[in-house]
């Protein structure tokens, strides 16, 4: 099923801050892979997958469902918990 929204995520978010919540989290070597759903604005409903060393010492299961903010600058994404 294609996403017909005019604002659909095409692989890169524009620079900015995006309210989101963590859908899933999985341990990786020295990092955690997370999937975050954007909850507001024109990209609401888009899912962003990334690997973060920021949560390497946390239990991935405890991250699921937590709100966060995705910060995009210069094509790089970081998570503000």
N, CA, C and O atoms as a GROMACS GRO file, in nm:
protein
  324
    1UNK      N    1   0.085  -0.118   0.000
    1UNK     CA    2   0.000   0.000   0.000
    1UNK      C    3   0.090   0.124   0.000
    1UNK      O    4   0.175   0.139   0.088
    2UNK      N    5   0.071   0.209  -0.095
    2UNK     CA    6   0.155   0.328  -0.101
    2UNK      C    7   0.101   0.436  -0.008
    2UNK      O    8  -0.018   0.440   0.024
    3UNK      N    9   0.191   0.524   0.033
    3UNK     CA   10   0.153   0.635   0.118
    3UNK      C   11   0.128   0.755   0.027
    3UNK      O   12   0.221   0.807  -0.034
    4UNK      N   13   0.004   0.798   0.018
    4UNK     CA   14  -0.033   0.903  -0.076
    4UNK      C   15  -0.032   1.042  -0.016
    4UNK      O   16  -0.067   1.139  -0.083
    5UNK      N   17   0.008   1.054   0.111
    5UNK     CA   18   0.014   1.187   0.170
    5UNK      C   19   0.120   1.270   0.101
    5UNK      O   20   0.229   1.221   0.071
    6UNK      N   21   0.088   1.393   0.075
    6UNK     CA   22   0.182   1.482   0.008
    6UNK      C   23   0.308   1.501   0.091
    6UNK      O   24   0.416   1.524   0.035
    7UNK      N   25   0.296   1.491   0.223
    7UNK     CA   26   0.410   1.517   0.310
    7UNK      C   27   0.479   1.388   0.354
    7UNK      O   28   0.559   1.391   0.448
    8UNK      N   29   0.451   1.276   0.290
    8UNK     CA   30   0.508   1.148   0.333
    8UNK      C   31   0.660   1.153   0.338
    8UNK      O   32   0.724   1.215   0.254
    9UNK      N   33   0.714   1.087   0.439
    9UNK     CA   34   0.858   1.081   0.458
    9UNK      C   35   0.923   1.008   0.341
    9UNK      O   36   0.884   0.896   0.309
   10UNK      N   37   1.020   1.072   0.276
   10UNK     CA   38   1.083   1.011   0.159
   10UNK      C   39   1.227   0.969   0.187
   10UNK      O   40   1.310   0.967   0.097
   11UNK      N   41   1.256   0.935   0.310
   11UNK     CA   42   1.388   0.889   0.344
   11UNK      C   43   1.466   0.986   0.431
   11UNK      O   44   1.563   0.946   0.496
   12UNK      N   45   1.428   1.112   0.434
   12UNK     CA   46   1.499   1.209   0.516
   12UNK      C   47   1.404   1.315   0.567
   12UNK      O   48   1.323   1.370   0.492
   13UNK      N   49   1.414   1.341   0.696
   13UNK     CA   50   1.333   1.447   0.756
   13UNK      C   51   1.404   1.581   0.741
   13UNK      O   52   1.526   1.587   0.750
   14UNK      N   53   1.329   1.688   0.717
   14UNK     CA   54   1.390   1.821   0.717
   14UNK      C   55   1.442   1.854   0.858
   14UNK      O   56   1.392   1.801   0.957
   15UNK      N   57   1.540   1.942   0.866
   15UNK     CA   58   1.591   1.985   0.996
   15UNK      C   59   1.476   2.036   1.082
   15UNK      O   60   1.385   2.103   1.033
   16UNK      N   61   1.482   2.004   1.211
   16UNK     CA   62   1.379   2.048   1.304
   16UNK      C   63   1.366   1.954   1.421
   16UNK      O   64   1.447   1.862   1.438
   17UNK      N   65   1.265   1.977   1.502
   17UNK     CA   66   1.234   1.894   1.620
   17UNK      C   67   1.099   1.828   1.596
   17UNK      O   68   1.006   1.891   1.547
   18UNK      N   69   1.090   1.700   1.631
   18UNK     CA   70   0.969   1.622   1.606
   18UNK      C   71   0.930   1.545   1.731
   18UNK      O   72   1.009   1.466   1.782
   19UNK      N   73   0.807   1.569   1.781
   19UNK     CA   74   0.755   1.490   1.892
   19UNK      C   75   0.732   1.348   1.842
   19UNK      O   76   0.680   1.329   1.732
   20UNK      N   77   0.770   1.250   1.923
   20UNK     CA   78   0.757   1.110   1.882
   20UNK      C   79   0.743   1.021   2.005
   20UNK      O   80   0.752   1.068   2.118
   21UNK      N   81   0.720   0.892   1.980
   21UNK     CA   82   0.730   0.795   2.088
   21UNK      C   83   0.796   0.670   2.032
   21UNK      O   84   0.793   0.644   1.912
   22UNK      N   85   0.855   0.593   2.123
   22UNK     CA   86   0.932   0.476   2.082
   22UNK      C   87   0.839   0.357   2.066
   22UNK      O   88   0.773   0.314   2.161
   23UNK      N   89   0.834   0.303   1.945
   23UNK     CA   90   0.750   0.188   1.912
   23UNK      C   91   0.816   0.056   1.949
   23UNK      O   92   0.752  -0.036   2.001
   24UNK      N   93   0.946   0.047   1.922
   24UNK     CA   94   1.019  -0.076   1.952
   24UNK      C   95   1.165  -0.042   1.978
   24UNK      O   96   1.215   0.061   1.935
   25UNK      N   97   1.231  -0.132   2.050
   25UNK     CA   98   1.373  -0.115   2.082
   25UNK      C   99   1.436  -0.253   2.094
   25UNK      O  100   1.377  -0.346   2.148
   26UNK      N  101   1.557  -0.262   2.042
   26UNK     CA  102   1.628  -0.390   2.040
   26UNK      C  103   1.776  -0.367   2.064
   26UNK      O  104   1.836  -0.277   2.006
   27UNK      N  105   1.834  -0.448   2.151
   27UNK     CA  106   1.977  -0.435   2.180
   27UNK      C  107   2.061  -0.470   2.059
   27UNK      O  108   2.029  -0.561   1.983
   28UNK      N  109   2.167  -0.396   2.042
   28UNK     CA  110   2.271  -0.421   1.942
   28UNK      C  111   2.404  -0.412   2.016
   28UNK      O  112   2.408  -0.368   2.131
   29UNK      N  113   2.511  -0.450   1.953
   29UNK     CA  114   2.642  -0.439   2.016
   29UNK      C  115   2.670  -0.292   2.048
   29UNK      O  116   2.683  -0.210   1.958
   30UNK      N  117   2.678  -0.259   2.176
   30UNK     CA  118   2.709  -0.123   2.223
   30UNK      C  119   2.608  -0.018   2.178
   30UNK      O  120   2.642   0.100   2.174
   31UNK      N  121   2.486  -0.057   2.145
   31UNK     CA  122   2.384   0.040   2.102
   31UNK      C  123   2.245  -0.023   2.114
   31UNK      O  124   2.230  -0.140   2.150
   32UNK      N  125   2.144   0.057   2.083
   32UNK     CA  126   2.006   0.010   2.080
   32UNK      C  127   1.942   0.060   1.950
   32UNK      O  128   1.951   0.178   1.917
   33UNK      N  129   1.879  -0.032   1.877
   33UNK     CA  130   1.804   0.005   1.756
   33UNK      C  131   1.662   0.040   1.800
   33UNK      O  132   1.598  -0.038   1.871
   34UNK      N  133   1.614   0.156   1.759
   34UNK     CA  134   1.479   0.200   1.797
   34UNK      C  135   1.399   0.240   1.674
   34UNK      O  136   1.455   0.287   1.574
   35UNK      N  137   1.269   0.222   1.683
   35UNK     CA  138   1.174   0.272   1.584
   35UNK      C  139   1.087   0.373   1.656
   35UNK      O  140   1.028   0.342   1.760
   36UNK      N  141   1.079   0.494   1.601
   36UNK     CA  142   1.002   0.601   1.664
   36UNK      C  143   0.893   0.648   1.568
   36UNK      O  144   0.918   0.666   1.448
   37UNK      N  145   0.774   0.668   1.620
   37UNK     CA  146   0.662   0.722   1.541
   37UNK      C  147   0.647   0.870   1.574
   37UNK      O  148   0.638   0.907   1.691
   38UNK      N  149   0.644   0.953   1.472
   38UNK     CA  150   0.623   1.096   1.490
   38UNK      C  151   0.475   1.119   1.521
   38UNK      O  152   0.388   1.063   1.455
   39UNK      N  153   0.447   1.202   1.622
   39UNK     CA  154   0.310   1.216   1.673
   39UNK      C  155   0.241   1.346   1.638
   39UNK      O  156   0.120   1.358   1.659
   40UNK      N  157   0.314   1.445   1.585
   40UNK     CA  158   0.252   1.574   1.554
   40UNK      C  159   0.306   1.629   1.423
   40UNK      O  160   0.408   1.582   1.372
   41UNK      N  161   0.238   1.728   1.369
   41UNK     CA  162   0.287   1.798   1.251
   41UNK      C  163   0.264   1.724   1.120
   41UNK      O  164   0.196   1.622   1.118
   42UNK      N  165   0.321   1.775   1.012
   42UNK     CA  166   0.297   1.719   0.880
   42UNK      C  167   0.354   1.578   0.861
   42UNK      O  168   0.314   1.507   0.769
   43UNK      N  169   0.448   1.537   0.947
   43UNK     CA  170   0.505   1.402   0.936
   43UNK      C  171   0.443   1.305   1.037
   43UNK      O  172   0.495   1.195   1.058
   44UNK      N  173   0.332   1.347   1.099
   44UNK     CA  174   0.264   1.262   1.196
   44UNK      C  175   0.236   1.124   1.135
   44UNK      O  176   0.184   1.114   1.024
   45UNK      N  177   0.272   1.020   1.208
   45UNK     CA  178   0.250   0.883   1.162
   45UNK      C  179   0.371   0.823   1.093
   45UNK      O  180   0.377   0.701   1.076
   46UNK      N  181   0.467   0.906   1.052
   46UNK     CA  182   0.588   0.853   0.990
   46UNK      C  183   0.672   0.783   1.096
   46UNK      O  184   0.674   0.823   1.212
   47UNK      N  185   0.740   0.677   1.055
   47UNK     CA  186   0.824   0.599   1.146
   47UNK      C  187   0.970   0.618   1.106
   47UNK      O  188   1.006   0.608   0.989
   48UNK      N  189   1.053   0.646   1.205
   48UNK     CA  190   1.195   0.666   1.186
   48UNK      C  191   1.270   0.556   1.259
   48UNK      O  192   1.249   0.536   1.379
   49UNK      N  193   1.356   0.485   1.189
   49UNK     CA  194   1.438   0.380   1.249
   49UNK      C  195   1.581   0.430   1.261
   49UNK      O  196   1.636   0.486   1.166
   50UNK      N  197   1.642   0.411   1.378
   50UNK     CA  198   1.780   0.451   1.395
   50UNK      C  199   1.846   0.367   1.503
   50UNK      O  200   1.779   0.301   1.582
   51UNK      N  201   1.978   0.371   1.505
   51UNK     CA  202   2.056   0.301   1.606
   51UNK      C  203   2.126   0.408   1.689
   51UNK      O  204   2.191   0.497   1.635
   52UNK      N  205   2.112   0.397   1.822
   52UNK     CA  206   2.165   0.499   1.911
   52UNK      C  207   2.252   0.436   2.018
   52UNK      O  208   2.215   0.336   2.079
   53UNK      N  209   2.369   0.496   2.041
   53UNK     CA  210   2.453   0.452   2.152
   53UNK      C  211   2.407   0.517   2.282
   53UNK      O  212   2.448   0.476   2.390
   54UNK      N  213   2.323   0.617   2.272
   54UNK     CA  214   2.272   0.691   2.388
   54UNK      C  215   2.203   0.600   2.489
   54UNK      O  216   2.210   0.624   2.609
   55UNK      N  217   2.135   0.495   2.440
   55UNK     CA  218   2.058   0.406   2.528
   55UNK      C  219   2.128   0.272   2.552
   55UNK      O  220   2.065   0.178   2.600
   56UNK      N  221   2.256   0.262   2.520
   56UNK     CA  222   2.327   0.134   2.525
   56UNK      C  223   2.320   0.066   2.662
   56UNK      O  224   2.321  -0.057   2.669
   57UNK      N  225   2.313   0.142   2.768
   57UNK     CA  226   2.311   0.082   2.902
   57UNK      C  227   2.169   0.062   2.956
   57UNK      O  228   2.152   0.015   3.068
   58UNK      N  229   2.068   0.099   2.879
   58UNK     CA  230   1.929   0.089   2.924
   58UNK      C  231   1.866  -0.040   2.876
   58UNK      O  232   1.908  -0.097   2.775
   59UNK      N  233   1.765  -0.087   2.949
   59UNK     CA  234   1.688  -0.204   2.908
   59UNK      C  235   1.600  -0.162   2.790
   59UNK      O  236   1.514  -0.075   2.807
   60UNK      N  237   1.618  -0.222   2.672
   60UNK     CA  238   1.539  -0.182   2.555
   60UNK      C  239   1.388  -0.192   2.577
   60UNK      O  240   1.313  -0.107   2.529
   61UNK      N  241   1.344  -0.292   2.648
   61UNK     CA  242   1.200  -0.310   2.673
   61UNK      C  243   1.144  -0.192   2.751
   61UNK      O  244   1.029  -0.152   2.728
   62UNK      N  245   1.221  -0.136   2.842
   62UNK     CA  246   1.176  -0.022   2.923
   62UNK      C  247   1.161   0.105   2.839
   62UNK      O  248   1.094   0.199   2.882
   63UNK      N  249   1.221   0.110   2.720
   63UNK     CA  250   1.211   0.227   2.634
   63UNK      C  251   1.081   0.231   2.554
   63UNK      O  252   1.036   0.338   2.514
   64UNK      N  253   1.021   0.115   2.529
   64UNK     CA  254   0.902   0.106   2.444
   64UNK      C  255   0.786   0.187   2.503
   64UNK      O  256   0.753   0.172   2.621
   65UNK      N  257   0.726   0.272   2.420
   65UNK     CA  258   0.612   0.354   2.461
   65UNK      C  259   0.650   0.487   2.523
   65UNK      O  260   0.562   0.568   2.553
   66UNK      N  261   0.778   0.511   2.542
   66UNK     CA  262   0.822   0.637   2.602
   66UNK      C  263   0.818   0.750   2.499
   66UNK      O  264   0.854   0.730   2.383
   67UNK      N  265   0.776   0.868   2.541
   67UNK     CA  266   0.781   0.983   2.451
   67UNK      C  267   0.925   1.030   2.434
   67UNK      O  268   1.009   1.007   2.521
   68UNK      N  269   0.952   1.093   2.323
   68UNK     CA  270   1.084   1.148   2.298
   68UNK      C  271   1.072   1.258   2.193
   68UNK      O  272   0.965   1.280   2.137
   69UNK      N  273   1.180   1.325   2.169
   69UNK     CA  274   1.187   1.426   2.064
   69UNK      C  275   1.300   1.388   1.970
   69UNK      O  276   1.412   1.364   2.013
   70UNK      N  277   1.270   1.383   1.842
   70UNK     CA  278   1.372   1.360   1.741
   70UNK      C  279   1.424   1.496   1.697
   70UNK      O  280   1.346   1.584   1.661
   71UNK      N  281   1.555   1.513   1.700
   71UNK     CA  282   1.617   1.639   1.660
   71UNK      C  283   1.699   1.610   1.534
   71UNK      O  284   1.790   1.528   1.536
   72UNK      N  285   1.665   1.679   1.425
   72UNK     CA  286   1.732   1.659   1.296
   72UNK      C  287   1.811   1.786   1.263
   72UNK      O  288   1.756   1.896   1.261
   73UNK      N  289   1.939   1.768   1.236
   73UNK     CA  290   2.026   1.878   1.193
   73UNK      C  291   2.124   1.825   1.090
   73UNK      O  292   2.198   1.730   1.117
   74UNK      N  293   2.125   1.885   0.974
   74UNK     CA  294   2.220   1.846   0.871
   74UNK      C  295   2.206   1.701   0.828
   74UNK      O  296   2.304   1.637   0.792
   75UNK      N  297   2.084   1.649   0.833
   75UNK     CA  298   2.060   1.512   0.792
   75UNK      C  299   2.090   1.408   0.899
   75UNK      O  300   2.073   1.289   0.876
   76UNK      N  301   2.135   1.451   1.017
   76UNK     CA  302   2.163   1.359   1.127
   76UNK      C  303   2.052   1.370   1.231
   76UNK      O  304   2.004   1.480   1.260
   77UNK      N  305   2.014   1.254   1.286
   77UNK     CA  306   1.905   1.250   1.384
   77UNK      C  307   1.959   1.207   1.519
   77UNK      O  308   2.038   1.113   1.529
   78UNK      N  309   1.915   1.278   1.623
   78UNK     CA  310   1.943   1.234   1.760
   78UNK      C  311   1.812   1.233   1.836
   78UNK      O  312   1.715   1.297   1.795
   79UNK      N  313   1.810   1.160   1.946
   79UNK     CA  314   1.690   1.149   2.028
   79UNK      C  315   1.711   1.224   2.157
   79UNK      O  316   1.810   1.203   2.226
   80UNK      N  317   1.616   1.313   2.191
   80UNK     CA  318   1.609   1.373   2.324
   80UNK      C  319   1.502   1.295   2.399
   80UNK      O  320   1.384   1.303   2.365
   81UNK      N  321   1.543   1.221   2.501
   81UNK     CA  322   1.442   1.140   2.574
   81UNK      C  323   1.346   1.226   2.654
   81UNK      O  324   1.256   1.174   2.720
   0.00000   0.00000   0.00000
